[in-house]
Amino acid sequence: SLGLHRARCSQVRQRSSCDCALRLARSSSSLPGAPPCKPCASADLPAYPRACGCCGGGGGGSSSSRGGPKHLRQLGGARCWSGAGAPVVEEHLQQSEAVMSACAATRQWRRRLLQAVVAGLLLSLAAGRRLQEEHQSEASAAHQGTLCVGRSLGQCDVMDGSQPQPGFALRREAGKADEGDPAASPHLHVFGPSEETLELYVSAQGAALTVRQVLVYGMEGLCRPAIVTNLTSGDSDAAAAGGASPSLLRVGQPAVVQLSFGCLRAGTGEVSTSFVVERAGGEEEELHFFMRKECAADLMASQDAAIIPGVDIATLSGVQVVHGPRVASMKLVVAPDVVRDGHVQPRFRLTQEGGYEGLLQVPESAPFLELYIQANRHLLAPLELGVPSVLAGSAACSPTLGGALAQGGTLRLPPPQQAAAGAASKLLEPLDLSVTFNCKSEGLTPVTVRLPVLPQGSITFSVAKLCPSLSDLVDSMASRGSSVPGLVIERLVHLPSGDEDEGAGGDGPATALVVVEDGLTAPKFTERAALTAPEAQVTADEEVVSLLLFMRTEGDGMSEQGIEPPLVFVEEASVVAVTVPNFFPRVQQQQHVMQLRFECKDTGSSRVTVSIPLSPAVGELKFTLLKLCSVAASASALSATAATTEGQEAAVAPPVTVKTSLQGAADVIEQGTNLGVFALEYIHEQFGPPPEELREAILGLPGIKLGRRCSQCMTGGAPMPSLHAFNKVAAGCAATDRCSLLEFSEVQKVLQAHVAASYEHAEGPQVYGTGAFSADFFLMVEEGFPTVHLGDAEVLSYEESVCQPRLLG
């Protein structure tokens, strides 16, 4: 019996069965009355667990992997557990049978899973081989496909089967080889002067076709043709290297090729188009077709514009206003009247025969022209637009450009729903370009705008601007910088209830005064007019001026405009200080409030000019107010304020020296202190009229009617030592209500006229004559201060009708 058991142990061949037997042996040890199992003593099972069964006395036996519980019955389980009853052995056999059944089910599930995995791998490999064969077949067929080119979708009237069709195949007549001679190829199709572009639909026939390049050639000096296509590159490395970019043209998937002729002069000549395709073995083949183009001679040399399909440009009459949740209103180009699908319309084309008589005429009352640029469905890819330029045909105006495209930009593809005016939040707002004419003298002049399209060429169009007479110019909007159509700045004031005391402050009904409209300064808020306009004056009681900034929802303009932090220039820094506590980066259709806070230091008046740079930096918003101050109620308080102010200014004075000569000594500012020669107060006293002359002028001028209280305040009292002192007296009279703002304005007009006349004979280092076109100032830092941070600089002219200075450096 022991020998037979050992023989059975040596027949074990499957590890999983032996594992099941091991579980059986372990479970048997927990049966009541069963002795502990011992390892199988056979040396025939070195790699498997040796606990395949129990053998009572001495050596161990093993249960066969093929037998399991059945083998235990054959050996006689009662002898294996001496002393144990038959029920115990039978219960053990039943448990071992359950264990072996579970093991068998597990083995069967593993075999099926393995079979499924193997089958999946085989199917994947087969599918991969079929896909690879299909790609190889398509690539091989691409070398055998033919080309179809037509002027309409689905037609092959230009090229069929890679062969040019009648009217597009070149056949030279004998003895006539000149491509400029129409008789040399009379069979070619002729495109007339009005046909400036040609749209072709290109597709593959029979099989896919690899197209490496599309080329176009025109008669030298007659035209400069160009193409735009939506054929995409399949070789990014080649495209990045600037070489050919192959595209796989598939059957049933046509591409679009847009050809613009770009006529340069009058005449007729041939235009050839070539498709470079790739054949078997990597060889290239050129497929050609030809046509004739007739060019007209009516364009000026400045109008040699490229035709860019997909580009629309319109004035306000060609846009539609839509409304949505994101913005109150937004404009969309629906009827382009300047450029339609890349073609400049007749009213905007400068011709040789008619000159600029047929151009759209911008009236005298219009200081600017707003243009809206938008893409249509013919645009195949985003367009890079360069920095535009504008040129006037005469000195009647000096036009400038503003808006989103003033520094170039990208014209993007419109969304699919752009064709139907849907929700404004989902539509793409057009780009804007504003032309501000800045009229200087009376006359009619052409103004030409050139919009570069990289790298195709430029879109060029013109208008005729009618400038008003000089007298009308003085009363019109301030002509400086670039306009911002739709941008408005208003000042909310309470006018006095009495008619005779009408001014900028009072207890009457609230009203909004327009300070800036369409980005241009209103006439009463310029540097010159602010001295005499009651609307621009800030009374002594007003410490804060609130300004409303917003984009107008009707008329010209966009939905928002970016701005930079404002710059404030105070004419009399010893009279008042001004701060701007709040700032917002964008002006939108909802109103924003910007505040100017005034802190009076002395009795007097001072012009305060605010400049708000635009973003992008194409100009500025600028206006001027006149602030009146009266701090004479308390002389001690005035002295304390002056002392404090002087101490603060001395403490923060930057160690900067400014001089008019690089080698000379400081003559303007020395270590942050104005030396006086270039100070405004010094210029008033040095070159201004004597105060007694001003008093006599005010009393004797027939047009001036001052009330008794105002006349006594202005002309009574002790003689005034200087013009600066006279200004303080006049401001004090207005601040104490002895003079109304209208009376104060009349006095300022007299002062302005006499001061301007006295400056004509001024001489000195701070006086620049008629032959001086510029003034140089050199800024230097004193030793011991290696770095000084300077903010933005501003230059102002108080007579913009005389000069408009600019800063460089």
Phi, psi and omega in degrees: 000317178296319179294319179298320179298317179296324178295320178297322179297325182288348181271000181293128181234341184245128184293324182297322179293321178295324177298321178295321177294325178298316177300321179299315181297320181292321181290333181291335182290342180268358179288146179292130178084002182267134177288158178297144180283150178239153180295151178293132185274357184289137178273004181280354184238062184289334185260001183239159177297140184257060179218044185279000180176182180234141183227043170050268191287246190289254187296163181267153175246185182216143176272138182287145176292336181273342185263309182066219182300328179299322180294326177297322176298320181295324180283341184089092185294334182295326180287330179293329177239084183297133178091347181273142181285163180299321179302325179295314181296320181294320178296320178297318180297322179294319178295319181293325177296320178297319179297315182293325178295317177298318179297320181294320179296320178298316180297323180292320178296321178296319180296319180293320178297317179297319179297320180294319179297315180298317180297319178297318178298318179297319178295319179297316179297320180295318179295319178299319179295321179294318178297319179296320178295323178295315178299317179296322179294319179294318179295322178291321180290333180300332178282350183249353181289164179240169188251139174238125179232127180218159178275351175228154181294127180091355179254156178231050185279349177262313179215132181225129183061034182067013180244132178296140182271168180306135184095347181229007176257132184274123174224106182289136172284148183299130177078005180230094184252003182279119182290344177275352179269117181301332180288346181290330180214070185291345183279348183286147177290136183253128174260122187286179182298329181281345180269091186268342179225161178218126179253124183243143177251123187244132179214165179265149178241136175081310181202166180298155184225132179269117179252122182270319183209156171235121185240151178220140182228143177233165179296131184301128178083344180269313182211162179232080185290153178215157181232151172227132183218157176260015172296122184263152182280140173258002182228093184293327180295318179294321179295319180294329181278356180085010180267196180293145181241097184293144177229136180269109180268112186265159179292134179081003179235079185291150173251165182245133174238117179258123183246126174246133188281323178063060181296142179248330181207176179284145178147181180227136181202171183274148174231125181245144178234136183232137171252118178269112182249157183256129180252183181301142180080008178082005180286147180256147178226136180259127177252119189248152162213157190231162175202171177242143180238130177256121183253144177266169183244026186267357182270144174287162180297332180283354185255022182285068187270151173276150177264115183247097179300145179098359182250126176241137176228133184220156168270186183300329181291345182254014181244159177237138180267126176243157183238149180200180184286333184281321179229154179295323178203153179212148184258142175231140178283119179241336180220079183297121182253350178263303178228124179244115179053041178088352182261124176289129183284155188305323184287355181237018180250126180274117184249161180283320185288309184270355184061227179250019180290328181273359182287157172299126182262122176275122187290170180299324186285351183260107180282350182211169174227121180263132181241142181242123184248127184214150178270149173245187188292345180278352178287121186272334182206157177304141182256133173270118181257128180281184180287119182286166177225158180222142184219133177264146181281351179209179181275010181294334179212161177236085187289148175229162182246144176217184180098181185295332183262007183297334178244023181085175180171194181237127176266114188262161180293139178285150176292161182302327184276007181292332183297322176258126184291098180258217180293134183295337182289343183256358184261160182260114182291139180293162173276149182243151176218117181255136177251111177262123192278327179053064181298140180243330181210167183287142176151172178247127185218143174284144177234121186249133178247131178241121182248104182292137174241112187271129359256017189291323184154220182221147170262120187237132178212163187222157170224167176249124181256127176261113181266142182282177177289168183297323180295323177289328180296322181297323183270356183272186179297151179297127184260082178212130177081202184250146179280160173230087185305132178093344182274128184231139170237126181237151175245124180268119183228162174250111181281150177298153181285335181274144181289322186285342181252029186295131179197202186267353181219147180170195182248016180279192181293149180285142178215156180257124177260128180283117180266314179227132177227128184058032179080356182255141183290133176295148187304326184277358181242024172276169181301322182285314186286336183298336180292330188241352183270120179299329181296332182269359185269140178249119185291168181293335181279343183275115177262340182226134173244124180259131180242136178260125178244131179198163174262127181291139183274343179248157180079197181293157174126163179257184184275342179202162180214130178281145178223163177251166178304139185288153173252138182240126178246123181252123182294312181247088183295339179280349181265317187210150172242145185230136176229156176240100188285338184235153181209145176225141189281344184223140172264124184237186185289332173280149187286136172246144182253124174245132184251143170247121180256128182252137175234104182288137178249333185207164176285135181153193178225153180207136173283137180239116182253129180249128178240123180247104180294146177272156176229117004295162190284081179244002180166200183209158169258129187218139177205163184229138174241158176246114181263129176259137180231145176216108180236027183275359182296327180230107182294323180293321178295322179296317180295318179296319180295318180296317180297317179297317181296315179298321179295320179294318180295322179293325183289326185257005181299123182287146181281055183249138176247134179238131179215160184273349179228137183294325183268343185278181179279166179295127179231355179249298179225136178234115181052045175084000182249128177291126183284351172104329184294326180257019178274147183295320180296322179295319180295319177301312185287324185285319187245351182285164180289155178298144181302324180295327177294322178293321180296315179295324180294321180293319182285327188264351182286122185297328185286350183266128176234104180254145174292163183300316181295319182290320180296318178296321181292320185284319189249346181278177177088187183289155177301143182267134187285337187207168176296323178299320178293322178296321177298321179295319179296315181297318179294322178295322178296320179287324182289332181264013176067012174288331176239138175285168178295328177293319177295318178298322180295320179295321177295319180296326177297318178296314179301317183297316181295318181288323180293317180298321180293323181289335181287345183296336183251017182286145177219142179156173182296338181265007180254124180248122185285184184293338180273357182267117180262350180203163176226128181258136176230136183248127180258131181225153180251135180290157179298146182092351177234085187292334184223130173230123180270122181253141176275192180292142179260155182220140176236137183231146171242129180273002173224080183291341175289344178266311180206155178231091187287156175228151179259138173226157177124000000 
